[in-house]
Amino acid sequence: FYVSSAPDQPPFVKVGDTVNENTVVCVIEAMKVMNEIKAGKKGVIKEVLTENAQAVEYETKLFVIE
């Protein structure tokens, strides 16, 4: 789980940001491939539930979007 596209880049989103279904919110690395993850719904980022560079499992909740 990565909050930005590179260590020297700002995060895709932060708490308080408004997102839509197609907003990229993070990147997940799987089998050495970086996959952009989209919000999937409209709302406001209320909480980031995972630390940057942390390993995550399938179906891990990453953000609270209301």
PQR file of N, CA, C, O and H, with PARSE charges and radii, in Angstrom:
ATOM      1  N   PHE A   1       0.852  -1.167   0.000 -0.4000 1.5000
ATOM      2  CA  PHE A   1       0.000   0.000   0.000 -0.0000 2.0000
ATOM      3  C   PHE A   1       0.894   1.224   0.000  0.5500 1.7000
ATOM      4  O   PHE A   1       1.733   1.389   0.886 -0.5500 1.4000
ATOM      5  N   TYR A   2       0.716   2.085  -0.997 -0.4000 1.5000
ATOM      6  CA  TYR A   2       1.491   3.326  -1.082 -0.0000 2.0000
ATOM      7  C   TYR A   2       0.541   4.495  -1.291  0.5500 1.7000
ATOM      8  O   TYR A   2      -0.373   4.424  -2.112 -0.5500 1.4000
ATOM      9  H   TYR A   2       0.035   1.951  -1.717  0.4000 1.0000
ATOM     10  N   VAL A   3       0.762   5.568  -0.547 -0.4000 1.5000
ATOM     11  CA  VAL A   3      -0.129   6.733  -0.621 -0.0000 2.0000
ATOM     12  C   VAL A   3       0.209   7.668  -1.770  0.5500 1.7000
ATOM     13  O   VAL A   3      -0.558   8.581  -2.077 -0.5500 1.4000
ATOM     14  H   VAL A   3       1.505   5.626   0.120  0.4000 1.0000
ATOM     15  N   SER A   4       1.370   7.442  -2.419 -0.4000 1.5000
ATOM     16  CA  SER A   4       1.768   8.297  -3.540 -0.0000 2.0000
ATOM     17  C   SER A   4       2.454   7.451  -4.604  0.5500 1.7000
ATOM     18  O   SER A   4       2.792   6.291  -4.372 -0.5500 1.4000
ATOM     19  H   SER A   4       1.993   6.700  -2.170  0.4000 1.0000
ATOM     20  N   SER A   5       2.653   8.046  -5.767 -0.4000 1.5000
ATOM     21  CA  SER A   5       3.264   7.311  -6.876 -0.0000 2.0000
ATOM     22  C   SER A   5       4.769   7.137  -6.717  0.5500 1.7000
ATOM     23  O   SER A   5       5.366   6.273  -7.359 -0.5500 1.4000
ATOM     24  H   SER A   5       2.378   8.989  -5.955  0.4000 1.0000
ATOM     25  N   ALA A   6       5.385   7.952  -5.865 -0.4000 1.5000
ATOM     26  CA  ALA A   6       6.821   7.871  -5.592 -0.0000 2.0000
ATOM     27  C   ALA A   6       7.083   8.501  -4.223  0.5500 1.7000
ATOM     28  O   ALA A   6       6.299   9.334  -3.768 -0.5500 1.4000
ATOM     29  H   ALA A   6       4.900   8.653  -5.343  0.4000 1.0000
ATOM     30  N   PRO A   7       8.175   8.111  -3.564 -0.5600 1.5000
ATOM     31  CA  PRO A   7       8.446   8.651  -2.226  0.2800 2.0000
ATOM     32  C   PRO A   7       8.523  10.176  -2.156  0.5500 1.7000
ATOM     33  O   PRO A   7       8.198  10.767  -1.126 -0.5500 1.4000
ATOM     34  N   ASP A   8       8.950  10.813  -3.243 -0.4000 1.5000
ATOM     35  CA  ASP A   8       9.096  12.273  -3.230 -0.0000 2.0000
ATOM     36  C   ASP A   8       7.852  12.999  -3.751  0.5500 1.7000
ATOM     37  O   ASP A   8       7.883  14.215  -3.940 -0.5500 1.4000
ATOM     38  H   ASP A   8       9.214  10.333  -4.080  0.4000 1.0000
ATOM     39  N   GLN A   9       6.763  12.266  -3.985 -0.4000 1.5000
ATOM     40  CA  GLN A   9       5.521  12.852  -4.499 -0.0000 2.0000
ATOM     41  C   GLN A   9       4.501  13.008  -3.371  0.5500 1.7000
ATOM     42  O   GLN A   9       4.533  12.261  -2.394 -0.5500 1.4000
ATOM     43  H   GLN A   9       6.738  11.278  -3.832  0.4000 1.0000
ATOM     44  N   PRO A  10       3.591  13.985  -3.508 -0.5600 1.5000
ATOM     45  CA  PRO A  10       2.548  14.146  -2.484  0.2800 2.0000
ATOM     46  C   PRO A  10       1.565  12.969  -2.534  0.5500 1.7000
ATOM     47  O   PRO A  10       1.462  12.295  -3.559 -0.5500 1.4000
ATOM     48  N   PRO A  11       0.842  12.719  -1.434 -0.5600 1.5000
ATOM     49  CA  PRO A  11      -0.138  11.624  -1.445  0.2800 2.0000
ATOM     50  C   PRO A  11      -1.251  11.883  -2.449  0.5500 1.7000
ATOM     51  O   PRO A  11      -1.578  13.033  -2.744 -0.5500 1.4000
ATOM     52  N   PHE A  12      -1.832  10.802  -2.975 -0.4000 1.5000
ATOM     53  CA  PHE A  12      -2.951  10.936  -3.907 -0.0000 2.0000
ATOM     54  C   PHE A  12      -4.109  11.661  -3.235  0.5500 1.7000
ATOM     55  O   PHE A  12      -4.709  12.555  -3.831 -0.5500 1.4000
ATOM     56  H   PHE A  12      -1.566   9.869  -2.736  0.4000 1.0000
ATOM     57  N   VAL A  13      -4.428  11.283  -1.994 -0.4000 1.5000
ATOM     58  CA  VAL A  13      -5.509  11.915  -1.228 -0.0000 2.0000
ATOM     59  C   VAL A  13      -5.098  12.017   0.231  0.5500 1.7000
ATOM     60  O   VAL A  13      -4.201  11.314   0.696 -0.5500 1.4000
ATOM     61  H   VAL A  13      -3.940  10.557  -1.509  0.4000 1.0000
ATOM     62  N   LYS A  14      -5.778  12.911   0.942 -0.4000 1.5000
ATOM     63  CA  LYS A  14      -5.579  13.032   2.386 -0.0000 2.0000
ATOM     64  C   LYS A  14      -6.939  13.245   3.031  0.5500 1.7000
ATOM     65  O   LYS A  14      -7.926  13.501   2.341 -0.5500 1.4000
ATOM     66  H   LYS A  14      -6.507  13.482   0.565  0.4000 1.0000
ATOM     67  N   VAL A  15      -6.990  13.140   4.353 -0.4000 1.5000
ATOM     68  CA  VAL A  15      -8.242  13.331   5.080 -0.0000 2.0000
ATOM     69  C   VAL A  15      -8.814  14.698   4.736  0.5500 1.7000
ATOM     70  O   VAL A  15      -8.109  15.707   4.759 -0.5500 1.4000
ATOM     71  H   VAL A  15      -6.188  12.932   4.913  0.4000 1.0000
ATOM     72  N   GLY A  16     -10.101  14.714   4.417 -0.4000 1.5000
ATOM     73  CA  GLY A  16     -10.790  15.952   4.051 -0.0000 2.0000
ATOM     74  C   GLY A  16     -10.947  16.153   2.563  0.5500 1.7000
ATOM     75  O   GLY A  16     -11.730  17.001   2.135 -0.5500 1.4000
ATOM     76  H   GLY A  16     -10.674  13.895   4.398  0.4000 1.0000
ATOM     77  N   ASP A  17     -10.219  15.390   1.761 -0.4000 1.5000
ATOM     78  CA  ASP A  17     -10.330  15.519   0.304 -0.0000 2.0000
ATOM     79  C   ASP A  17     -11.651  14.931  -0.192  0.5500 1.7000
ATOM     80  O   ASP A  17     -12.124  13.915   0.316 -0.5500 1.4000
ATOM     81  H   ASP A  17      -9.583  14.701   2.109  0.4000 1.0000
ATOM     82  N   THR A  18     -12.234  15.589  -1.192 -0.4000 1.5000
ATOM     83  CA  THR A  18     -13.426  15.074  -1.862 -0.0000 2.0000
ATOM     84  C   THR A  18     -12.979  14.218  -3.035  0.5500 1.7000
ATOM     85  O   THR A  18     -12.109  14.612  -3.812 -0.5500 1.4000
ATOM     86  H   THR A  18     -11.849  16.415  -1.604  0.4000 1.0000
ATOM     87  N   VAL A  19     -13.587  13.034  -3.156 -0.4000 1.5000
ATOM     88  CA  VAL A  19     -13.236  12.111  -4.238 -0.0000 2.0000
ATOM     89  C   VAL A  19     -14.490  11.708  -5.006  0.5500 1.7000
ATOM     90  O   VAL A  19     -15.607  11.814  -4.501 -0.5500 1.4000
ATOM     91  H   VAL A  19     -14.294  12.714  -2.525  0.4000 1.0000
ATOM     92  N   ASN A  20     -14.280  11.242  -6.241 -0.4000 1.5000
ATOM     93  CA  ASN A  20     -15.372  10.631  -7.000 -0.0000 2.0000
ATOM     94  C   ASN A  20     -14.967   9.195  -7.317  0.5500 1.7000
ATOM     95  O   ASN A  20     -13.900   8.741  -6.903 -0.5500 1.4000
ATOM     96  H   ASN A  20     -13.372  11.156  -6.651  0.4000 1.0000
ATOM     97  N   GLU A  21     -15.807   8.491  -8.043 -0.4000 1.5000
ATOM     98  CA  GLU A  21     -15.572   7.073  -8.309 -0.0000 2.0000
ATOM     99  C   GLU A  21     -14.223   6.792  -8.964  0.5500 1.7000
ATOM    100  O   GLU A  21     -13.623   5.746  -8.715 -0.5500 1.4000
ATOM    101  H   GLU A  21     -16.673   8.859  -8.380  0.4000 1.0000
ATOM    102  N   ASN A  22     -13.743   7.706  -9.792 -0.4000 1.5000
ATOM    103  CA  ASN A  22     -12.520   7.470 -10.564 -0.0000 2.0000
ATOM    104  C   ASN A  22     -11.272   8.117  -9.985  0.5500 1.7000
ATOM    105  O   ASN A  22     -10.218   8.089 -10.621 -0.5500 1.4000
ATOM    106  H   ASN A  22     -14.230   8.556  -9.994  0.4000 1.0000
ATOM    107  N   THR A  23     -11.363   8.699  -8.797 -0.4000 1.5000
ATOM    108  CA  THR A  23     -10.199   9.311  -8.161 -0.0000 2.0000
ATOM    109  C   THR A  23      -9.238   8.220  -7.694  0.5500 1.7000
ATOM    110  O   THR A  23      -9.638   7.310  -6.967 -0.5500 1.4000
ATOM    111  H   THR A  23     -12.219   8.722  -8.280  0.4000 1.0000
ATOM    112  N   VAL A  24      -7.973   8.307  -8.109 -0.4000 1.5000
ATOM    113  CA  VAL A  24      -6.954   7.367  -7.629 -0.0000 2.0000
ATOM    114  C   VAL A  24      -6.630   7.744  -6.186  0.5500 1.7000
ATOM    115  O   VAL A  24      -6.284   8.890  -5.898 -0.5500 1.4000
ATOM    116  H   VAL A  24      -7.649   9.046  -8.699  0.4000 1.0000
ATOM    117  N   VAL A  25      -6.745   6.767  -5.279 -0.4000 1.5000
ATOM    118  CA  VAL A  25      -6.523   7.040  -3.860 -0.0000 2.0000
ATOM    119  C   VAL A  25      -5.221   6.444  -3.336  0.5500 1.7000
ATOM    120  O   VAL A  25      -4.699   6.895  -2.316 -0.5500 1.4000
ATOM    121  H   VAL A  25      -7.025   5.836  -5.514  0.4000 1.0000
ATOM    122  N   CYS A  26      -4.690   5.428  -4.028 -0.4000 1.5000
ATOM    123  CA  CYS A  26      -3.441   4.816  -3.588 -0.0000 2.0000
ATOM    124  C   CYS A  26      -2.931   3.870  -4.670  0.5500 1.7000
ATOM    125  O   CYS A  26      -3.553   3.702  -5.719 -0.5500 1.4000
ATOM    126  H   CYS A  26      -5.114   5.061  -4.856  0.4000 1.0000
ATOM    127  N   VAL A  27      -1.795   3.263  -4.390 -0.4000 1.5000
ATOM    128  CA  VAL A  27      -1.209   2.257  -5.273 -0.0000 2.0000
ATOM    129  C   VAL A  27      -0.963   1.007  -4.432  0.5500 1.7000
ATOM    130  O   VAL A  27      -0.473   1.085  -3.306 -0.5500 1.4000
ATOM    131  H   VAL A  27      -1.290   3.400  -3.538  0.4000 1.0000
ATOM    132  N   ILE A  28      -1.311  -0.139  -4.997 -0.4000 1.5000
ATOM    133  CA  ILE A  28      -1.044  -1.427  -4.356 -0.0000 2.0000
ATOM    134  C   ILE A  28      -0.083  -2.194  -5.259  0.5500 1.7000
ATOM    135  O   ILE A  28      -0.306  -2.317  -6.463 -0.5500 1.4000
ATOM    136  H   ILE A  28      -1.709  -0.202  -5.912  0.4000 1.0000
ATOM    137  N   GLU A  29       0.989  -2.709  -4.657 -0.4000 1.5000
ATOM    138  CA  GLU A  29       1.936  -3.530  -5.414 -0.0000 2.0000
ATOM    139  C   GLU A  29       1.549  -4.995  -5.265  0.5500 1.7000
ATOM    140  O   GLU A  29       1.412  -5.502  -4.152 -0.5500 1.4000
ATOM    141  H   GLU A  29       1.170  -2.609  -3.678  0.4000 1.0000
ATOM    142  N   ALA A  30       1.376  -5.667  -6.393 -0.4000 1.5000
ATOM    143  CA  ALA A  30       1.072  -7.098  -6.390 -0.0000 2.0000
ATOM    144  C   ALA A  30       1.929  -7.773  -7.447  0.5500 1.7000
ATOM    145  O   ALA A  30       1.851  -7.427  -8.626 -0.5500 1.4000
ATOM    146  H   ALA A  30       1.487  -5.255  -7.298  0.4000 1.0000
ATOM    147  N   MET A  31       2.738  -8.723  -7.036 -0.4000 1.5000
ATOM    148  CA  MET A  31       3.619  -9.458  -7.944 -0.0000 2.0000
ATOM    149  C   MET A  31       4.490  -8.500  -8.762  0.5500 1.7000
ATOM    150  O   MET A  31       4.658  -8.674  -9.969 -0.5500 1.4000
ATOM    151  H   MET A  31       2.801  -9.004  -6.078  0.4000 1.0000
ATOM    152  N   LYS A  32       5.035  -7.495  -8.089 -0.4000 1.5000
ATOM    153  CA  LYS A  32       5.943  -6.497  -8.673 -0.0000 2.0000
ATOM    154  C   LYS A  32       5.267  -5.561  -9.672  0.5500 1.7000
ATOM    155  O   LYS A  32       5.951  -4.836 -10.395 -0.5500 1.4000
ATOM    156  H   LYS A  32       4.898  -7.354  -7.108  0.4000 1.0000
ATOM    157  N   VAL A  33       3.933  -5.567  -9.721 -0.4000 1.5000
ATOM    158  CA  VAL A  33       3.185  -4.656 -10.588 -0.0000 2.0000
ATOM    159  C   VAL A  33       2.472  -3.642  -9.705  0.5500 1.7000
ATOM    160  O   VAL A  33       1.799  -4.013  -8.743 -0.5500 1.4000
ATOM    161  H   VAL A  33       3.378  -6.156  -9.133  0.4000 1.0000
ATOM    162  N   MET A  34       2.621  -2.358 -10.035 -0.4000 1.5000
ATOM    163  CA  MET A  34       1.960  -1.298  -9.280 -0.0000 2.0000
ATOM    164  C   MET A  34       0.575  -1.063  -9.872  0.5500 1.7000
ATOM    165  O   MET A  34       0.448  -0.762 -11.059 -0.5500 1.4000
ATOM    166  H   MET A  34       3.168  -2.057 -10.816  0.4000 1.0000
ATOM    167  N   ASN A  35      -0.460  -1.200  -9.052 -0.4000 1.5000
ATOM    168  CA  ASN A  35      -1.850  -1.063  -9.487 -0.0000 2.0000
ATOM    169  C   ASN A  35      -2.487   0.153  -8.826  0.5500 1.7000
ATOM    170  O   ASN A  35      -2.523   0.243  -7.599 -0.5500 1.4000
ATOM    171  H   ASN A  35      -0.357  -1.445  -8.088  0.4000 1.0000
ATOM    172  N   GLU A  36      -2.990   1.092  -9.631 -0.4000 1.5000
ATOM    173  CA  GLU A  36      -3.686   2.252  -9.087 -0.0000 2.0000
ATOM    174  C   GLU A  36      -5.060   1.812  -8.597  0.5500 1.7000
ATOM    175  O   GLU A  36      -5.788   1.118  -9.307 -0.5500 1.4000
ATOM    176  H   GLU A  36      -2.961   1.019 -10.628  0.4000 1.0000
ATOM    177  N   ILE A  37      -5.407   2.216  -7.389 -0.4000 1.5000
ATOM    178  CA  ILE A  37      -6.697   1.876  -6.796 -0.0000 2.0000
ATOM    179  C   ILE A  37      -7.563   3.131  -6.793  0.5500 1.7000
ATOM    180  O   ILE A  37      -7.144   4.186  -6.319 -0.5500 1.4000
ATOM    181  H   ILE A  37      -4.816   2.779  -6.812  0.4000 1.0000
ATOM    182  N   LYS A  38      -8.773   3.004  -7.326 -0.4000 1.5000
ATOM    183  CA  LYS A  38      -9.705   4.131  -7.397 -0.0000 2.0000
ATOM    184  C   LYS A  38     -10.689   4.061  -6.236  0.5500 1.7000
ATOM    185  O   LYS A  38     -10.934   2.994  -5.673 -0.5500 1.4000
ATOM    186  H   LYS A  38      -9.114   2.146  -7.711  0.4000 1.0000
ATOM    187  N   ALA A  39     -11.250   5.221  -5.889 -0.4000 1.5000
ATOM    188  CA  ALA A  39     -12.147   5.318  -4.739 -0.0000 2.0000
ATOM    189  C   ALA A  39     -13.369   4.417  -4.880  0.5500 1.7000
ATOM    190  O   ALA A  39     -13.775   3.775  -3.911 -0.5500 1.4000
ATOM    191  H   ALA A  39     -11.051   6.087  -6.347  0.4000 1.0000
ATOM    192  N   GLY A  40     -13.953   4.360  -6.057 -0.4000 1.5000
ATOM    193  CA  GLY A  40     -15.115   3.511  -6.266 -0.0000 2.0000
ATOM    194  C   GLY A  40     -16.440   4.126  -5.867  0.5500 1.7000
ATOM    195  O   GLY A  40     -17.498   3.565  -6.150 -0.5500 1.4000
ATOM    196  H   GLY A  40     -13.623   4.881  -6.844  0.4000 1.0000
ATOM    197  N   LYS A  41     -16.390   5.292  -5.203 -0.4000 1.5000
ATOM    198  CA  LYS A  41     -17.624   6.001  -4.857 -0.0000 2.0000
ATOM    199  C   LYS A  41     -17.313   7.459  -4.573  0.5500 1.7000
ATOM    200  O   LYS A  41     -16.164   7.823  -4.320 -0.5500 1.4000
ATOM    201  H   LYS A  41     -15.530   5.748  -4.973  0.4000 1.0000
ATOM    202  N   LYS A  42     -18.346   8.291  -4.616 -0.4000 1.5000
ATOM    203  CA  LYS A  42     -18.191   9.713  -4.305 -0.0000 2.0000
ATOM    204  C   LYS A  42     -18.225   9.895  -2.800  0.5500 1.7000
ATOM    205  O   LYS A  42     -18.899   9.152  -2.087 -0.5500 1.4000
ATOM    206  H   LYS A  42     -19.279   7.996  -4.821  0.4000 1.0000
ATOM    207  N   GLY A  43     -17.490  10.894  -2.320 -0.4000 1.5000
ATOM    208  CA  GLY A  43     -17.531  11.202  -0.897 -0.0000 2.0000
ATOM    209  C   GLY A  43     -16.318  11.993  -0.467  0.5500 1.7000
ATOM    210  O   GLY A  43     -15.585  12.547  -1.285 -0.5500 1.4000
ATOM    211  H   GLY A  43     -16.942  11.498  -2.899  0.4000 1.0000
ATOM    212  N   VAL A  44     -16.126  12.031   0.844 -0.4000 1.5000
ATOM    213  CA  VAL A  44     -15.007  12.740   1.455 -0.0000 2.0000
ATOM    214  C   VAL A  44     -14.177  11.720   2.229  0.5500 1.7000
ATOM    215  O   VAL A  44     -14.722  10.880   2.946 -0.5500 1.4000
ATOM    216  H   VAL A  44     -16.722  11.581   1.509  0.4000 1.0000
ATOM    217  N   ILE A  45     -12.860  11.799   2.078 -0.4000 1.5000
ATOM    218  CA  ILE A  45     -11.962  10.922   2.831 -0.0000 2.0000
ATOM    219  C   ILE A  45     -12.041  11.336   4.300  0.5500 1.7000
ATOM    220  O   ILE A  45     -11.660  12.451   4.657 -0.5500 1.4000
ATOM    221  H   ILE A  45     -12.418  12.481   1.495  0.4000 1.0000
ATOM    222  N   LYS A  46     -12.536  10.438   5.145 -0.4000 1.5000
ATOM    223  CA  LYS A  46     -12.673  10.717   6.577 -0.0000 2.0000
ATOM    224  C   LYS A  46     -11.507  10.160   7.379  0.5500 1.7000
ATOM    225  O   LYS A  46     -11.149  10.695   8.429 -0.5500 1.4000
ATOM    226  H   LYS A  46     -12.845   9.532   4.855  0.4000 1.0000
ATOM    227  N   GLU A  47     -10.908   9.059   6.865 -0.4000 1.5000
ATOM    228  CA  GLU A  47      -9.823   8.427   7.607 -0.0000 2.0000
ATOM    229  C   GLU A  47      -9.007   7.543   6.671  0.5500 1.7000
ATOM    230  O   GLU A  47      -9.552   6.898   5.776 -0.5500 1.4000
ATOM    231  H   GLU A  47     -11.199   8.624   6.013  0.4000 1.0000
ATOM    232  N   VAL A  48      -7.693   7.522   6.888 -0.4000 1.5000
ATOM    233  CA  VAL A  48      -6.806   6.587   6.193 -0.0000 2.0000
ATOM    234  C   VAL A  48      -6.504   5.484   7.203  0.5500 1.7000
ATOM    235  O   VAL A  48      -5.960   5.761   8.272 -0.5500 1.4000
ATOM    236  H   VAL A  48      -7.250   8.046   7.616  0.4000 1.0000
ATOM    237  N   LEU A  49      -6.848   4.245   6.880 -0.4000 1.5000
ATOM    238  CA  LEU A  49      -6.784   3.147   7.844 -0.0000 2.0000
ATOM    239  C   LEU A  49      -5.487   2.346   7.795  0.5500 1.7000
ATOM    240  O   LEU A  49      -5.283   1.459   8.624 -0.5500 1.4000
ATOM    241  H   LEU A  49      -7.290   4.020   6.012  0.4000 1.0000
ATOM    242  N   THR A  50      -4.618   2.638   6.849 -0.4000 1.5000
ATOM    243  CA  THR A  50      -3.399   1.857   6.649 -0.0000 2.0000
ATOM    244  C   THR A  50      -2.205   2.791   6.539  0.5500 1.7000
ATOM    245  O   THR A  50      -2.308   3.873   5.961 -0.5500 1.4000
ATOM    246  H   THR A  50      -4.784   3.358   6.175  0.4000 1.0000
ATOM    247  N   GLU A  51      -1.081   2.377   7.088 -0.4000 1.5000
ATOM    248  CA  GLU A  51       0.149   3.164   7.014 -0.0000 2.0000
ATOM    249  C   GLU A  51       0.807   3.001   5.644  0.5500 1.7000
ATOM    250  O   GLU A  51       0.699   1.948   5.015 -0.5500 1.4000
ATOM    251  H   GLU A  51      -0.997   1.498   7.557  0.4000 1.0000
ATOM    252  N   ASN A  52       1.482   4.046   5.195 -0.4000 1.5000
ATOM    253  CA  ASN A  52       2.208   3.991   3.929 -0.0000 2.0000
ATOM    254  C   ASN A  52       3.250   2.871   3.965  0.5500 1.7000
ATOM    255  O   ASN A  52       3.901   2.647   4.985 -0.5500 1.4000
ATOM    256  H   ASN A  52       1.569   4.901   5.706  0.4000 1.0000
ATOM    257  N   ALA A  53       3.396   2.180   2.850 -0.4000 1.5000
ATOM    258  CA  ALA A  53       4.375   1.103   2.647 -0.0000 2.0000
ATOM    259  C   ALA A  53       4.068  -0.146   3.475  0.5500 1.7000
ATOM    260  O   ALA A  53       4.928  -1.014   3.624 -0.5500 1.4000
ATOM    261  H   ALA A  53       2.867   2.362   2.021  0.4000 1.0000
ATOM    262  N   GLN A  54       2.862  -0.243   4.007 -0.4000 1.5000
ATOM    263  CA  GLN A  54       2.449  -1.412   4.774 -0.0000 2.0000
ATOM    264  C   GLN A  54       1.908  -2.488   3.837  0.5500 1.7000
ATOM    265  O   GLN A  54       1.216  -2.178   2.867 -0.5500 1.4000
ATOM    266  H   GLN A  54       2.163   0.463   3.886  0.4000 1.0000
ATOM    267  N   ALA A  55       2.219  -3.736   4.122 -0.4000 1.5000
ATOM    268  CA  ALA A  55       1.652  -4.850   3.357 -0.0000 2.0000
ATOM    269  C   ALA A  55       0.183  -4.996   3.730  0.5500 1.7000
ATOM    270  O   ALA A  55      -0.177  -4.909   4.903 -0.5500 1.4000
ATOM    271  H   ALA A  55       2.781  -3.988   4.910  0.4000 1.0000
ATOM    272  N   VAL A  56      -0.659  -5.217   2.733 -0.4000 1.5000
ATOM    273  CA  VAL A  56      -2.090  -5.402   2.981 -0.0000 2.0000
ATOM    274  C   VAL A  56      -2.568  -6.674   2.289  0.5500 1.7000
ATOM    275  O   VAL A  56      -1.991  -7.116   1.295 -0.5500 1.4000
ATOM    276  H   VAL A  56      -0.366  -5.288   1.779  0.4000 1.0000
ATOM    277  N   GLU A  57      -3.617  -7.241   2.827 -0.4000 1.5000
ATOM    278  CA  GLU A  57      -4.229  -8.440   2.265 -0.0000 2.0000
ATOM    279  C   GLU A  57      -5.449  -8.054   1.441  0.5500 1.7000
ATOM    280  O   GLU A  57      -5.950  -6.935   1.548 -0.5500 1.4000
ATOM    281  H   GLU A  57      -4.086  -6.883   3.634  0.4000 1.0000
ATOM    282  N   TYR A  58      -5.921  -8.976   0.627 -0.4000 1.5000
ATOM    283  CA  TYR A  58      -7.140  -8.785  -0.161 -0.0000 2.0000
ATOM    284  C   TYR A  58      -8.287  -8.439   0.779  0.5500 1.7000
ATOM    285  O   TYR A  58      -8.439  -9.061   1.831 -0.5500 1.4000
ATOM    286  H   TYR A  58      -5.514  -9.885   0.540  0.4000 1.0000
ATOM    287  N   GLU A  59      -9.092  -7.455   0.407 -0.4000 1.5000
ATOM    288  CA  GLU A  59     -10.248  -6.956   1.149 -0.0000 2.0000
ATOM    289  C   GLU A  59      -9.896  -6.166   2.410  0.5500 1.7000
ATOM    290  O   GLU A  59     -10.779  -5.897   3.224 -0.5500 1.4000
ATOM    291  H   GLU A  59      -8.969  -6.950  -0.447  0.4000 1.0000
ATOM    292  N   THR A  60      -8.624  -5.788   2.591 -0.4000 1.5000
ATOM    293  CA  THR A  60      -8.261  -4.909   3.701 -0.0000 2.0000
ATOM    294  C   THR A  60      -8.895  -3.550   3.470  0.5500 1.7000
ATOM    295  O   THR A  60      -8.809  -3.005   2.369 -0.5500 1.4000
ATOM    296  H   THR A  60      -7.907  -6.007   1.930  0.4000 1.0000
ATOM    297  N   LYS A  61      -9.528  -2.998   4.492 -0.4000 1.5000
ATOM    298  CA  LYS A  61     -10.108  -1.661   4.379 -0.0000 2.0000
ATOM    299  C   LYS A  61      -8.974  -0.642   4.453  0.5500 1.7000
ATOM    300  O   LYS A  61      -8.162  -0.669   5.378 -0.5500 1.4000
ATOM    301  H   LYS A  61      -9.597  -3.440   5.386  0.4000 1.0000
ATOM    302  N   LEU A  62      -8.925   0.259   3.466 -0.4000 1.5000
ATOM    303  CA  LEU A  62      -7.833   1.221   3.359 -0.0000 2.0000
ATOM    304  C   LEU A  62      -8.242   2.629   3.772  0.5500 1.7000
ATOM    305  O   LEU A  62      -7.448   3.360   4.362 -0.5500 1.4000
ATOM    306  H   LEU A  62      -9.585   0.282   2.714  0.4000 1.0000
ATOM    307  N   PHE A  63      -9.484   3.011   3.462 -0.4000 1.5000
ATOM    308  CA  PHE A  63      -9.978   4.362   3.724 -0.0000 2.0000
ATOM    309  C   PHE A  63     -11.411   4.303   4.229  0.5500 1.7000
ATOM    310  O   PHE A  63     -12.140   3.345   3.973 -0.5500 1.4000
ATOM    311  H   PHE A  63     -10.130   2.417   2.982  0.4000 1.0000
ATOM    312  N   VAL A  64     -11.803   5.359   4.961 -0.4000 1.5000
ATOM    313  CA  VAL A  64     -13.215   5.594   5.263 -0.0000 2.0000
ATOM    314  C   VAL A  64     -13.639   6.742   4.365  0.5500 1.7000
ATOM    315  O   VAL A  64     -13.080   7.836   4.440 -0.5500 1.4000
ATOM    316  H   VAL A  64     -11.211   6.137   5.170  0.4000 1.0000
ATOM    317  N   ILE A  65     -14.635   6.492   3.510 -0.4000 1.5000
ATOM    318  CA  ILE A  65     -15.168   7.513   2.602 -0.0000 2.0000
ATOM    319  C   ILE A  65     -16.648   7.679   2.921  0.5500 1.7000
ATOM    320  O   ILE A  65     -17.419   6.722   2.846 -0.5500 1.4000
ATOM    321  H   ILE A  65     -15.089   5.604   3.449  0.4000 1.0000
ATOM    322  N   GLU A  66     -17.037   8.894   3.275 -0.4000 1.5000
ATOM    323  CA  GLU A  66     -18.453   9.171   3.577 -0.0000 2.0000
ATOM    324  C   GLU A  66     -18.994  10.203   2.630  0.5500 1.7000
ATOM    325  O   GLU A  66     -20.165  10.571   2.721 -0.5500 1.4000
ATOM    326  H   GLU A  66     -16.410   9.671   3.335  0.4000 1.0000
TER
END
